[in-house]
Amino acid sequence: MTQSKGTKKLILIKPNGNSSNRLVQNFHFEVFCKEHNIKFQNPTFSDMANYYVDPCSSETNRFLNFLQIDLLGPIFHHSKFVKKVFSIVWIISKFGFLKLVRFDRAKPNCEQRLLKAFGKNDIVYAGGWAFRVPELVEKHKSEMALKYALKPDLINKNEFVTKVEDCKSNGYTLIGIHIRRGDYKTWKKGAYYYDDEMYKSQMDSISKQLLKQGIEKQLFILFSNESLQFEQTPNLLISKENWFIDHYVMSLCDYLIGPPSTFTLWASLIGQARLFHILDKTELVKI
């Protein structure tokens, strides 16, 4: 088959995970398209697009909605095999009526694999969590941060945001601490499920390191998916905001510390924070 000459379009047909996972997934596919002058459409993003200034196209139609149906997946929701085999888009692709490229497992040369699909197809459907183009993410990071800035009306009258922004404008160094609990108690056998004492030790160590650098104006901001039992002090704030506000406030921080998570990863992509993931509870972060 000769190479197609039409307008190229990538359509992300399968989302992955929660809001942060979906944002990171979207980010990698979108910068790939930006780099190679390919139109990008993510109909799975329609429920989140209204939060952002200039997000990707989330236009959908009956055909795209139809393609996202899992025939037996809801019945056998624990079976990844059934979800894949009985997805309508997967079945149609096997008959050659459309091109589907899945990135379910981490493999090298993601960019070349997707470009190869476009060699013979004007429209390519994609899915999967493992598509990664870190070099392109770094190249287009600044532009994407502007596109995925929160709409002003979401933050302009938020008291918590105003308090943090005032501290930042008054010269405070902002240290965001992400305390991830919930599913982390069982994920990877609880490897990144840390207790309050560990976080307090990290905060004490970071504060001392900053003081040695002559930085006295410090503000720690705690973020968590559960209620926290930390004593409120003048240099400590605890967020009780929605996830998209937490993303924004995290993006204002100078440092972000927490277990491996796309929540802090996304915030570091749209902001300037130095990100430190705690991989071992016995080791103190060195900033």
N, C-alpha and C positions, 0 to 999 in steps of 0.2 A: 504494500500500500504506500502511495506517495505521501510526502509530508503535507499536512493540512496548511492552508494559507489563511484561514479565517481568524477572527478575533478569539483570543484564548481566554478561557474563564475557568477558575477553580471554585468549586462549590463544596464547602465543608458540610457533610451530611450527618456526621455522628459526633456529638459533644462528648466530653469526658470529665466526669467528676463535678465538684462544686464550683462556685463562682470563680475562685482564684485559679483552679485548674483549667477552667474553660478560657479564662483570659490569657493565660500563658500559652495554651494550645493555639488560640486564635492569633496571638502575637507572632508566633513562628510561621504560621501559614501566611499571614498577611504580609510580613516583611519579605518572604520569598516572592510573593506576587508583585510587590512593589519593585523589587530588584529586577525582575524579568518582564516587567510591563504586561502582567497578566491581571485581568479583572478578578476580584475576589468577592465572593458572596458567602455569607454564613447565616443561613436561615435559622439555625439553632440559637442564634444570639438575640433573637427578637425580644426576649424578656429582659435583657440587660442593656440593650442599645440606648434606651432613653436616658440612662444615667450620664452619658458621655457627650462631649462637645461635637466630635466628628468621627464616630465609630465606623466600622466596616458596614457594608450593605447587609442588612438582615432581611431583605425582601424575600417573601415566600409566596408560594402559590399551591394549588391543589396537587400538582405533580410532585413538588418537593416534599410536601406533607405526606404524600403517599409513599415516597421513597424511604421515609424515616420510620415506617411501620415495621415492627418485629412481629412476625406471624405467631410464633410460639414462645418468644422470649418472655413475655409476662407470665406465662404458665410455668415455664422452667427457668425461673429467674436466677437460679444458682448455676445454670449451665452456660458457660461462655460459648461452648460449641454450638448449642442450639440457637443462642442469640445470633451468632454469626451466620449459620447455615440458613436460618429461616428469616433473615432480614430480607425485605423485598429488594432493596438495592443490590444486595449480594447475588440474589437469584437472577435478576435481570442482567447483571454484569457477566454472569457465566454464559448467558446466551449471546453475548457480544453486542447488546443493544446500547450499552453505555460503558464507560471506563471508570472503574473504582480502584483506588489505590489505598490500602490500609497500612497504617504504621502502628501495629499493635505491640511490636517488640523493638527494642533499641537495636538499630543496625547502622553501619557506616553509610556514607554517601546518600543521605536522605535527599539532598538537593538534586543530585544527578538522577536518582530514581524517579522523582516527580517530573523532571525535565524530559526524561525519556518517554514518559506517558504522554506528554504534550507533543512529542514528535509526530504522533499519528492521530491525535485527538484535539479538537478545539475546546471541548468541555471535558474536564476531569473532575470526578467526585472523589472526595478524600475523607478519611476518618482515622481515628487512632490517636493515642497520647504520645507516641514516641517520635514524632517528626520534630527534628531539631536542626536549626541553622544558626548556631551561636554567633558566627561571624557577621551574618546579616542583621541579627538582633542588635549587636553592638553598633553596626554602621547606621541603622535607622532609628536608634533608640530615642534620640532627641525629638525627632519629628513625631514619633509614635506617642511620646509623652504628652505632646500638645493635643494630638487627636483624642487621646484617652484621658484627658483632664475631665474632672467632674463638672457638670453644668453648674454655673455660679449659684443658681437658686437653691441648690441642695446644701450649700455650705455657708452662704452669706449671713444667715440669721441663726446659725448653730452656735450656741453658747460655748460648747466644748471646743469647737474649732477656733472660735475667736480667742479663747483663753490661750490656746497653744500658739496661735499666730502672734499674739501679743508678746508672749515669752520669747519667741524666736526673733521678733523685731527688736526686742530689748537685749539681745546678745546672749541669750541662754543657749547652751549646747543641749540638744534634745537627744535623749537616748530611749529608743523604743524597745520594750521588752515584750516579746510574744510568748505567752504562757499557753501552750496548746495542750489541752487535755482531751476529754471526750473519747473519740475513737483511737487516740494515741495510746490508750491503756492496753489495747490488744494489738494494734498495728506493729508489725515486726517484734512481737512478743514484749511490747512495752519498752523497747530500747530507748525511745525518746520521750517517755512519760516521766517528767521530773517533778519533784516535790517543791514546796515553797522555799524550803531552806536552801536548796541548790540555787534558785533564782536570787534569793537574798544575798548569797555569797558572791554570785556573779556581779550583782549591782554594787555591792560594797567594794569589790576589787576594781570595777570600772571607775567608780567614783575616785578612788585613791590614785589610779593611773592618770585620770584627768587633772587632779589636783597637782600632781607632780609636773604636769605640763603647764601649770599656771592657770588652769581653767576652773574657776570657782563657781561660776553661774551654770549650774547643772539642773536639768529637769528630766526626771525619769517618767515615762508614760507606759503604763501597763495595758496590754490588750489580751483578752482571753475569750474563749467560747464558753466560759462558765463563771459563776460568781467568785470573786477573789476576797481573801481574808487578810489583806495587807492594810496596815495602819496608814491613813491618809496624812501626809506631811506637806509642808510648803513646797518641797521640791519633788513631789510625787503625785501624779494624776492617774486615775483609773478610768479607762474608757468604758462606757456602757452604750456605745453607739452602734448603728448598723454597720454591716461589713464594708459597705462602700465608703462610709465616712472613716472607718478605721484605715482602709487603704490610703485615703487621702492624708490623714494625720501621720501615718507611718512614712509617707513619702516626704513629709517635711522634716523628718528626723535626720540627725547627723550620723547616728549609728542605729542599727537594728540588730537585735540579738534574740535568738530563739532556736528551737529545734528545727530540723529540716522541714520546710513547708513552702508551698507555693504562695501562701498568704504574704509572707515577708518578701519572697522572691518577686512577686508582682509589684509590691510597693517600692522595691529597690530599682525596678526597671523604669518606673515612671518618675522616680525621684533621684536624689543624689546621695542617699544614705550608704554608708559602708555596711555591708551585710556580713554578719558572723553567725553561722549555724553551729549550734552546740551539738557535737557528735559524741562527746564523752562527758558525763556529768562530773567526773573527777578532775577535769581540766578547766582552768579559768581562762576566759577569753582575754587575749592580749590585743589591745587596741593601739 
